């Protein structure tokens, strides 16, 4: 059997349109792996409650559309956090992201950049 192709729904297009300006302010494009890894410590603290609500919703209902509201809250929290990091410590955050990207998200290779970011923007 051929795998079925999942087609994007109108919901995601609408969601992207609503958050496009926030994404632009937070760096321009949806965050990639190195950005998320670099911000992971901040995400764990700042977005803990909305992430928990999303995971609880997903555990209760396997239908992807059942948790859109919770997923939207997670994305909004993340974008606000990235905007804050880009505002409070742009050079430090970008340096950490570049290091993580270069070293394939190996935290041990980027401890110096991490310490500089955390000194500038403690959480």
C-alpha positions as CSV (number, residue, x, y, z in Angstrom):
1,X,0.0,0.0,0.0
2,X,1.0,3.5,-0.7
3,X,1.3,5.8,2.3
4,X,-1.5,8.4,2.4
5,X,-0.4,12.0,1.9
6,X,-1.5,14.4,4.6
7,X,-2.6,17.7,3.0
8,X,-2.4,20.9,4.9
9,X,-5.7,22.3,6.0
10,X,-7.1,25.8,5.9
11,X,-6.7,26.0,9.7
12,X,-2.9,26.1,9.4
13,X,-3.0,28.7,6.7
14,X,-5.2,30.9,8.8
15,X,-3.0,30.3,11.9
16,X,0.1,31.2,9.9
17,X,-1.5,34.4,8.7
18,X,-2.4,35.5,12.2
19,X,1.1,34.9,13.5
20,X,3.1,36.1,10.5
21,X,3.9,39.6,12.1
22,X,4.9,38.0,15.4
23,X,7.2,35.6,13.6
24,X,8.8,38.4,11.7
25,X,9.5,40.3,14.9
26,X,10.9,37.1,16.5
27,X,13.4,36.5,13.6
28,X,11.5,36.3,10.4
29,X,10.8,32.6,9.8
30,X,9.4,29.7,11.9
31,X,12.1,28.7,14.4
32,X,14.4,25.8,13.3
33,X,16.2,23.2,15.5
34,X,19.2,25.2,16.6
35,X,16.9,28.1,17.7
36,X,14.6,25.8,19.6
37,X,17.6,24.0,21.2
38,X,19.2,27.3,22.2
39,X,16.0,28.5,23.7
40,X,15.0,25.2,25.3
41,X,15.9,26.2,28.9
42,X,13.8,29.3,28.6
43,X,10.9,27.5,26.8
44,X,10.8,24.9,29.6
45,X,10.3,27.7,32.2
46,X,8.3,30.2,30.3
47,X,5.9,27.9,28.4
48,X,5.6,25.1,30.9
49,X,1.9,25.5,31.6
50,X,0.8,25.8,28.0
51,X,3.0,22.9,26.9
52,X,1.5,20.8,29.7
53,X,-2.1,21.7,28.6
54,X,-1.2,20.8,25.0
55,X,0.3,17.4,25.9
56,X,-2.7,16.6,28.2
57,X,-5.1,17.4,25.3
58,X,-3.1,15.3,22.9
59,X,-3.2,12.4,25.4
60,X,-7.0,12.6,25.7
61,X,-7.8,13.0,21.9
62,X,-5.7,11.7,19.0
63,X,-7.7,13.9,16.5
64,X,-5.2,16.6,15.5
65,X,-7.9,19.3,15.2
66,X,-9.0,18.7,18.8
67,X,-6.0,20.5,20.3
68,X,-5.7,23.5,17.9
69,X,-6.4,26.0,20.6
70,X,-3.8,24.5,22.9
71,X,-1.3,24.2,20.1
72,X,-1.9,27.9,19.2
73,X,-1.1,28.9,22.8
74,X,2.2,26.9,22.7
75,X,3.2,28.7,19.5
76,X,2.2,32.1,20.8
77,X,4.2,31.5,24.0
78,X,7.2,30.4,22.0
79,X,7.1,33.4,19.6
80,X,6.7,35.9,22.5
81,X,9.7,34.3,24.2
82,X,11.8,34.4,21.1
83,X,10.9,38.1,20.6
84,X,12.0,38.8,24.2
85,X,15.3,37.0,23.7
86,X,15.9,38.9,20.4
87,X,15.1,42.1,22.2
88,X,17.0,41.6,25.4
89,X,20.1,39.8,24.1
90,X,20.2,39.7,20.3
91,X,23.9,39.3,19.9
92,X,24.3,36.7,22.6
93,X,21.3,34.7,21.5
94,X,22.4,34.7,17.8
95,X,25.9,33.7,18.8
96,X,24.6,30.7,20.8
97,X,22.2,29.7,18.0
98,X,25.1,29.9,15.4
99,X,27.3,27.7,17.7
100,X,24.5,25.2,18.2
101,X,23.8,25.1,14.5
102,X,27.5,24.7,13.6
103,X,28.0,21.9,16.2
104,X,24.7,20.0,15.3
105,X,23.0,21.0,18.6
106,X,25.8,19.6,20.8
107,X,25.4,21.5,24.0
108,X,28.8,20.6,25.3
109,X,30.5,22.5,22.4
110,X,28.6,25.7,23.1
111,X,28.7,26.1,26.9
112,X,30.7,29.3,26.6
113,X,28.0,30.9,24.4
114,X,25.3,29.6,26.7
115,X,26.9,31.1,29.8
116,X,27.2,34.5,28.0
117,X,23.5,34.4,27.0
118,X,22.4,33.4,30.5
119,X,24.4,36.1,32.1
120,X,22.9,38.7,29.8
121,X,19.3,37.3,30.0
122,X,18.8,35.3,33.2
123,X,15.6,33.3,33.6
